[in-house]
């Protein structure tokens, strides 16, 4: 035990060095999203994520947005527990028969203006789960989808870029 403690004190850490250029790109991207959101809504963006039957790959990338590296809270973005507080609904996975009603009820509970983003190939077209007896299909078959984020799973940066483009889209009256 003493040997391990001594080695830990003497040797350098095994972590990767911080990439300053990548951190600056991320900060600039999140800043653009914050500006677009504030000009569109006049406040920060609230996001509700719903797993409609995925393998959890997309959820890992979405949850990475809240970790210390991306830390979206510092840019005014936040994940909310209730759809009544959400502006954006992130849907992951193919919509299964068991989640069809839950997805529709979540969408209906959201106040206007509201947007739906299909995150990942499974939410877009069913992905590798398409044709399964338990799968209905894509998120667009249940709720109107405003934006898709392709990838299996998409990176947190591509999710951020998609949210920026969503907030920059022209306003449509319902």
Backbone as JSON, one array per atom type, in Angstrom:
{
  "sequence": "XXXXXXXXXXXXXXXXXXXXXXXXXXXXXXXXXXXXXXXXXXXXXXXXXXXXXXXXXXXXXXXXXXXXXXXXXXXXXXXXXXXXXXXXXXXXXXXXXXXXXXXXXXXXXXXXXXXXXXXXXXXXXXXXXXXXXXXXXXXXXXXXXXXXXXXXXXXXXXXXXXXXXXXXXXXXXX",
  "N": [[0.82, -1.19, 0.0], [1.93, 1.22, 0.81], [3.81, 1.52, -1.18], [2.23, 1.94, -3.47], [1.02, 4.4, -2.81], [3.29, 6.02, -2.7], [4.17, 5.83, -5.38], [2.04, 7.08, -6.62], [2.35, 9.68, -5.72], [4.83, 10.4, -6.79], [4.8, 9.87, -9.6], [3.48, 11.28, -12.67], [0.1, 12.43, -13.38], [-2.27, 10.24, -15.06], [-4.06, 11.27, -16.8], [-5.46, 12.74, -19.79], [-4.06, 15.57, -21.5], [-5.62, 18.8, -21.46], [-7.31, 19.91, -24.29], [-6.94, 22.88, -25.56], [-7.77, 24.21, -27.87], [-9.97, 22.71, -28.75], [-11.64, 23.06, -26.55], [-12.13, 25.79, -26.75], [-13.54, 25.87, -29.18], [-15.83, 24.46, -28.43], [-16.85, 26.14, -26.43], [-17.44, 28.38, -27.98], [-19.4, 27.36, -29.68], [-21.43, 26.64, -27.85], [-21.93, 29.19, -26.86], [-22.98, 30.46, -29.15], [-25.33, 28.99, -29.34], [-26.6, 29.75, -26.97], [-26.97, 32.51, -27.45], [-28.65, 32.42, -29.72], [-30.86, 31.14, -28.63], [-31.67, 32.9, -26.61], [-32.33, 35.12, -28.17], [-34.44, 34.06, -29.57], [-36.28, 32.97, -27.69], [-36.05, 34.6, -25.47], [-35.03, 33.77, -23.13], [-33.34, 31.09, -21.32], [-32.79, 27.79, -22.73], [-34.84, 25.0, -22.25], [-34.7, 21.54, -21.91], [-36.18, 18.42, -22.5], [-35.66, 15.03, -22.32], [-36.54, 11.99, -23.85], [-36.58, 8.52, -23.8], [-37.49, 6.39, -26.17], [-37.25, 3.72, -26.55], [-34.59, 2.87, -26.92], [-31.12, 1.71, -27.3], [-29.6, 2.91, -25.45], [-27.27, 4.19, -26.23], [-27.43, 6.74, -27.43], [-28.43, 8.17, -25.27], [-26.26, 8.17, -23.54], [-24.55, 9.95, -24.87], [-26.11, 12.25, -24.84], [-26.33, 12.68, -22.08], [-23.7, 13.25, -21.64], [-23.54, 15.88, -22.3], [-24.08, 17.21, -19.98], [-21.92, 16.75, -18.37], [-18.69, 17.5, -16.82], [-17.0, 18.32, -18.87], [-18.49, 19.3, -21.13], [-20.63, 20.74, -19.87], [-23.28, 22.2, -19.97], [-24.92, 23.79, -18.42], [-23.58, 26.13, -17.75], [-23.95, 27.68, -19.95], [-26.56, 28.32, -20.0], [-28.3, 26.33, -20.78], [-30.51, 23.72, -19.95], [-31.53, 20.59, -18.6], [-34.74, 19.36, -18.0], [-37.1, 17.88, -15.73], [-39.81, 17.72, -16.1], [-42.19, 17.7, -18.73], [-43.76, 19.93, -18.92], [-42.2, 22.08, -18.43], [-40.5, 22.25, -20.53], [-38.91, 23.25, -23.6], [-37.81, 21.98, -25.76], [-38.02, 18.72, -27.0], [-36.14, 15.93, -26.83], [-35.94, 13.04, -28.58], [-35.05, 9.71, -28.38], [-34.11, 6.61, -29.82], [-36.03, 3.91, -31.4], [-39.56, 4.14, -31.65], [-41.29, 2.24, -29.46], [-43.99, -0.12, -28.97], [-44.79, -0.04, -26.33], [-44.0, 2.49, -25.53], [-45.3, 4.35, -27.05], [-47.74, 5.74, -26.28], [-46.76, 7.15, -24.05], [-44.86, 8.84, -25.21], [-46.5, 10.44, -26.86], [-48.17, 11.63, -24.93], [-46.26, 13.06, -23.47], [-45.39, 14.89, -25.39], [-47.81, 16.27, -25.82], [-48.11, 17.51, -23.35], [-46.28, 19.53, -23.32], [-45.66, 23.05, -23.37], [-46.41, 25.68, -25.78], [-44.03, 27.76, -27.47], [-42.89, 24.74, -28.99], [-40.49, 22.23, -29.74], [-39.42, 19.3, -31.46], [-36.83, 17.01, -31.47], [-35.36, 14.45, -33.19], [-33.08, 12.24, -32.14], [-30.38, 10.45, -33.22], [-30.02, 7.52, -35.32], [-31.94, 5.54, -34.9], [-34.21, 6.88, -33.88], [-34.84, 8.32, -36.08], [-35.41, 6.58, -38.27], [-35.92, 4.06, -37.25], [-33.67, 2.52, -37.24], [-31.44, -0.15, -36.51], [-33.36, -1.6, -35.28], [-35.66, -1.57, -36.74], [-38.58, -3.01, -38.07], [-38.94, -4.89, -36.1], [-41.11, -6.82, -33.98], [-41.91, -5.41, -31.77], [-41.57, -2.77, -32.29], [-42.81, 0.32, -33.37], [-41.92, 2.35, -35.08], [-40.37, 5.26, -36.44], [-39.84, 8.38, -34.65], [-41.21, 10.4, -35.88], [-43.55, 9.29, -36.73], [-45.25, 9.4, -34.62], [-45.11, 11.9, -33.28], [-44.79, 15.33, -34.42], [-41.75, 15.96, -35.95], [-39.19, 18.3, -35.76], [-36.48, 18.49, -36.28], [-33.69, 16.47, -37.17], [-31.03, 14.5, -35.87], [-28.43, 12.93, -37.11], [-26.66, 9.83, -36.72], [-25.04, 7.16, -34.95], [-24.13, 6.43, -32.07], [-25.01, 9.97, -32.23], [-22.54, 12.54, -31.81], [-21.92, 14.57, -28.86], [-21.22, 17.18, -29.67], [-22.37, 17.37, -32.23], [-25.03, 17.24, -31.54], [-25.29, 19.62, -30.13], [-24.72, 21.46, -32.23], [-26.93, 20.97, -33.82], [-29.0, 21.88, -32.18], [-28.39, 24.59, -32.2], [-28.9, 25.2, -34.91], [-31.62, 24.65, -34.91], [-32.67, 26.66, -33.24], [-32.15, 28.82, -34.82], [-33.83, 28.61, -36.96], [-36.46, 29.92, -39.02], [-39.33, 31.48, -37.52], [-42.36, 29.76, -37.26], [-45.84, 30.04, -37.46], [-48.34, 28.36, -35.64]],
  "CA": [[0.0, 0.0, 0.0], [2.83, 2.37, 0.84], [4.44, 1.63, -2.49], [1.25, 2.54, -4.37], [0.9, 5.8, -2.45], [4.52, 6.69, -3.12], [4.15, 5.93, -6.84], [1.03, 8.08, -7.0], [2.9, 10.99, -5.43], [6.0, 10.66, -7.62], [4.48, 9.84, -11.03], [2.52, 12.27, -13.14], [-1.24, 11.86, -13.57], [-2.47, 9.51, -16.3], [-5.13, 11.89, -17.58], [-5.06, 13.41, -21.03], [-3.99, 17.03, -21.35], [-6.78, 19.52, -21.98], [-7.14, 20.46, -25.63], [-7.42, 24.25, -25.46], [-8.46, 24.57, -29.1], [-11.27, 22.02, -28.72], [-12.44, 23.71, -25.52], [-12.55, 27.08, -27.29], [-14.59, 25.59, -30.16], [-17.03, 24.07, -27.7], [-17.37, 27.33, -25.77], [-18.01, 29.23, -29.01], [-20.63, 26.7, -30.12], [-22.44, 26.81, -26.8], [-22.26, 30.61, -26.8], [-23.9, 30.71, -30.27], [-26.63, 28.41, -28.98], [-27.19, 30.6, -25.94], [-27.42, 33.75, -28.1], [-29.79, 32.11, -30.58], [-31.99, 30.81, -27.76], [-32.15, 34.11, -25.95], [-33.0, 35.98, -29.14], [-35.68, 33.4, -30.0], [-37.21, 32.77, -26.58], [-35.87, 35.6, -24.44], [-34.56, 33.09, -21.91], [-32.55, 29.91, -21.62], [-33.49, 26.66, -23.36], [-35.12, 23.86, -21.38], [-34.72, 20.33, -22.72], [-36.69, 17.17, -21.91], [-35.23, 13.89, -23.12], [-37.34, 10.79, -23.63], [-36.08, 7.31, -24.43], [-38.67, 5.69, -26.68], [-36.94, 2.3, -26.72], [-33.26, 2.77, -27.53], [-30.09, 0.87, -26.69], [-28.96, 3.83, -24.5], [-26.08, 4.85, -26.78], [-27.72, 8.17, -27.6], [-28.58, 8.76, -23.94], [-24.92, 8.43, -23.0], [-24.04, 11.16, -25.5], [-26.92, 13.37, -24.35], [-25.93, 12.93, -20.7], [-22.37, 13.84, -21.66], [-23.7, 17.33, -22.38], [-24.14, 17.75, -18.61], [-20.72, 16.45, -17.59], [-17.77, 18.62, -16.58], [-16.35, 18.75, -20.12], [-19.42, 20.14, -21.91], [-21.22, 21.61, -18.85], [-24.22, 23.11, -20.62], [-25.54, 24.7, -17.46], [-22.88, 27.42, -17.76], [-24.41, 28.43, -21.11], [-27.98, 28.57, -19.89], [-29.1, 25.18, -21.21], [-30.76, 22.83, -18.82], [-32.45, 19.48, -18.76], [-35.81, 19.45, -17.02], [-37.76, 16.61, -15.46], [-41.21, 17.77, -16.5], [-42.41, 18.25, -20.06], [-44.44, 21.22, -18.78], [-41.16, 23.1, -18.33], [-39.57, 22.04, -21.64], [-39.06, 23.87, -24.92], [-37.35, 21.01, -26.75], [-38.14, 17.31, -26.64], [-35.17, 15.08, -27.52], [-36.43, 11.67, -28.64], [-34.03, 8.74, -28.78], [-34.56, 5.24, -30.02], [-37.25, 3.69, -32.16], [-40.73, 4.18, -30.77], [-41.83, 0.91, -29.22], [-45.42, -0.14, -28.68], [-44.97, 0.33, -24.92], [-43.68, 3.9, -25.3], [-46.07, 5.2, -27.97], [-48.62, 6.64, -25.52], [-45.95, 8.02, -23.2], [-44.28, 9.87, -26.07], [-47.57, 11.34, -27.28], [-48.6, 12.4, -23.76], [-45.18, 13.99, -23.15], [-45.47, 15.96, -26.38], [-49.02, 17.06, -25.57], [-47.96, 18.26, -22.11], [-45.33, 20.64, -23.5], [-46.27, 24.33, -23.78], [-45.94, 26.26, -27.04], [-43.53, 27.03, -28.63], [-42.21, 23.49, -28.66], [-39.79, 21.6, -30.84], [-39.05, 17.9, -31.26], [-35.59, 16.64, -32.16], [-35.1, 13.02, -33.22], [-31.64, 12.08, -31.96], [-29.88, 9.12, -33.55], [-30.62, 6.84, -36.46], [-33.13, 4.77, -34.49], [-35.35, 7.78, -33.76], [-35.14, 8.85, -37.41], [-36.05, 5.59, -39.14], [-35.99, 2.75, -36.6], [-32.32, 1.98, -37.14], [-31.29, -1.61, -36.57], [-34.54, -2.22, -34.66], [-36.8, -1.46, -37.66], [-39.16, -4.3, -38.44], [-39.16, -5.73, -34.93], [-42.52, -6.91, -33.59], [-42.19, -4.49, -30.67], [-41.26, -1.4, -32.71], [-43.75, 0.99, -34.27], [-41.11, 3.0, -36.11], [-39.65, 6.48, -36.11], [-40.53, 9.35, -33.8], [-42.09, 11.23, -36.71], [-44.84, 8.62, -36.89], [-46.07, 9.67, -33.43], [-45.12, 13.34, -33.02], [-44.12, 16.06, -35.51], [-40.33, 16.16, -35.7], [-38.69, 19.53, -36.35], [-35.08, 18.38, -36.63], [-33.08, 15.16, -36.93], [-29.58, 14.47, -35.64], [-28.02, 11.62, -37.56], [-25.52, 9.21, -36.07], [-25.36, 6.0, -34.12], [-24.9, 7.6, -31.66], [-24.41, 11.25, -32.61], [-21.65, 13.11, -30.8], [-22.49, 15.73, -28.17], [-21.01, 18.39, -30.47], [-23.36, 17.42, -33.3], [-26.31, 17.55, -30.89], [-25.24, 21.07, -29.89], [-24.85, 22.15, -33.5], [-28.33, 20.83, -34.26], [-29.82, 22.79, -31.37], [-28.14, 25.94, -32.71], [-29.66, 25.36, -36.16], [-33.05, 24.66, -34.57], [-33.02, 27.97, -32.71], [-31.98, 29.82, -35.88], [-34.84, 28.43, -37.99], [-37.49, 30.97, -38.96], [-40.5, 31.2, -36.68], [-43.57, 29.4, -37.98], [-47.03, 30.13, -36.63], [-49.11, 27.12, -35.65]],
  "C": [[0.87, 1.26, 0.0], [3.47, 2.62, -0.52], [3.5, 2.31, -3.48], [1.07, 4.03, -4.08], [2.13, 6.6, -2.89], [4.55, 6.88, -4.64], [3.15, 6.99, -7.3], [1.55, 9.49, -6.75], [4.03, 11.37, -6.39], [5.64, 10.77, -9.11], [3.45, 10.9, -11.4], [1.15, 11.61, -13.35], [-1.37, 11.2, -14.95], [-3.58, 10.12, -17.16], [-4.57, 12.55, -18.83], [-4.97, 14.91, -20.79], [-5.22, 17.67, -21.99], [-6.44, 20.12, -23.33], [-7.77, 21.84, -25.63], [-8.21, 24.66, -26.7], [-9.86, 23.96, -29.14], [-12.19, 22.67, -27.69], [-12.95, 25.06, -26.0], [-13.65, 26.91, -28.33], [-15.91, 25.26, -29.48], [-17.67, 25.28, -27.02], [-18.03, 28.26, -26.79], [-19.33, 28.66, -29.52], [-21.74, 26.87, -29.1], [-22.86, 28.27, -26.65], [-23.22, 30.99, -27.92], [-25.29, 30.16, -29.96], [-27.34, 29.26, -27.95], [-27.73, 31.89, -26.55], [-28.66, 33.51, -28.96], [-31.04, 31.83, -29.74], [-32.56, 32.06, -27.11], [-32.83, 35.07, -26.93], [-34.34, 35.37, -29.58], [-36.71, 33.34, -28.89], [-37.15, 33.87, -25.52], [-35.39, 35.03, -23.12], [-33.75, 31.87, -22.31], [-33.44, 28.78, -22.16], [-33.63, 25.52, -22.37], [-35.37, 22.64, -22.24], [-35.27, 19.17, -21.9], [-36.28, 16.06, -22.85], [-36.12, 12.71, -22.8], [-36.76, 9.64, -24.45], [-37.29, 6.49, -24.86], [-38.4, 4.22, -26.95], [-35.56, 2.05, -27.28], [-32.34, 1.81, -26.78], [-29.28, 1.64, -25.66], [-27.66, 4.44, -24.99], [-26.27, 6.34, -26.92], [-27.87, 8.86, -26.24], [-27.23, 9.06, -23.32], [-24.34, 9.72, -23.58], [-24.81, 12.39, -25.03], [-26.53, 13.71, -22.9], [-24.53, 13.51, -20.62], [-22.44, 15.36, -21.77], [-23.73, 17.98, -21.0], [-22.87, 17.5, -17.81], [-19.8, 17.66, -17.5], [-17.11, 19.14, -17.85], [-17.25, 19.69, -20.91], [-20.13, 21.16, -21.02], [-22.17, 22.67, -19.42], [-24.89, 24.08, -19.68], [-24.87, 26.07, -17.48], [-23.3, 28.28, -18.94], [-25.92, 28.62, -21.1], [-28.87, 27.44, -20.39], [-29.32, 24.28, -20.01], [-31.72, 21.73, -19.21], [-33.48, 19.57, -17.65], [-36.5, 18.11, -16.9], [-39.2, 16.57, -15.96], [-41.35, 18.32, -17.91], [-43.12, 19.61, -20.01], [-43.46, 22.38, -18.68], [-40.24, 23.1, -19.54], [-39.94, 22.82, -22.88], [-38.76, 22.87, -26.02], [-37.51, 19.61, -26.18], [-37.14, 16.53, -27.49], [-35.68, 13.65, -27.45], [-35.31, 10.77, -29.13], [-34.66, 7.38, -28.93], [-35.79, 5.12, -30.89], [-38.43, 3.69, -31.2], [-41.29, 2.76, -30.66], [-43.31, 1.01, -28.89], [-45.68, 0.31, -27.24], [-44.76, 1.82, -24.67], [-44.48, 4.86, -26.18], [-46.94, 6.21, -27.22], [-47.84, 7.61, -24.66], [-45.33, 9.15, -24.01], [-45.33, 10.9, -26.49], [-48.03, 12.21, -26.11], [-47.54, 13.43, -23.35], [-45.21, 15.17, -24.11], [-46.67, 16.86, -26.11], [-48.91, 17.92, -24.33], [-47.03, 19.47, -22.24], [-46.06, 21.91, -23.92], [-45.69, 24.79, -25.13], [-45.04, 27.44, -26.74], [-42.78, 25.79, -28.19], [-41.62, 22.89, -29.92], [-39.46, 20.17, -30.46], [-37.82, 17.61, -32.11], [-35.43, 15.13, -32.04], [-33.59, 12.82, -33.21], [-31.24, 10.63, -32.24], [-30.66, 8.47, -34.68], [-31.89, 6.08, -36.09], [-34.36, 5.66, -34.38], [-35.77, 8.32, -35.12], [-35.9, 7.84, -38.25], [-36.17, 4.19, -38.53], [-34.65, 2.09, -36.45], [-32.28, 0.47, -37.28], [-32.48, -2.34, -35.96], [-35.76, -2.2, -35.58], [-37.27, -2.86, -38.05], [-39.38, -5.24, -37.29], [-40.64, -5.73, -34.57], [-42.89, -5.89, -32.53], [-42.04, -3.02, -31.07], [-42.32, -0.88, -33.67], [-43.0, 1.65, -35.41], [-40.43, 4.24, -35.59], [-40.5, 7.4, -35.23], [-41.51, 10.19, -34.6], [-43.44, 10.57, -36.99], [-45.79, 8.91, -35.73], [-46.21, 11.16, -33.18], [-44.45, 14.06, -34.18], [-42.67, 16.39, -35.13], [-39.85, 17.39, -36.47], [-37.26, 19.4, -36.88], [-34.6, 16.96, -36.35], [-31.59, 15.33, -36.75], [-29.12, 13.07, -35.99], [-26.78, 11.15, -36.81], [-25.97, 8.05, -35.22], [-24.18, 5.75, -33.18], [-24.25, 8.89, -32.16], [-23.54, 11.79, -31.47], [-22.34, 14.26, -30.08], [-22.33, 17.02, -28.96], [-22.04, 18.49, -31.59], [-24.76, 17.69, -32.74], [-26.38, 19.05, -30.62], [-25.42, 21.86, -31.18], [-26.28, 22.09, -34.02], [-29.25, 21.75, -33.47], [-29.62, 24.24, -31.81], [-28.95, 26.16, -33.98], [-31.16, 25.39, -35.9], [-33.48, 26.04, -34.08], [-32.89, 29.07, -33.77], [-33.0, 29.66, -37.0], [-35.86, 29.54, -37.88], [-38.69, 30.52, -38.16], [-41.68, 30.86, -37.58], [-44.75, 29.46, -37.01], [-47.83, 28.86, -36.76], [-50.57, 27.39, -35.8]]
}
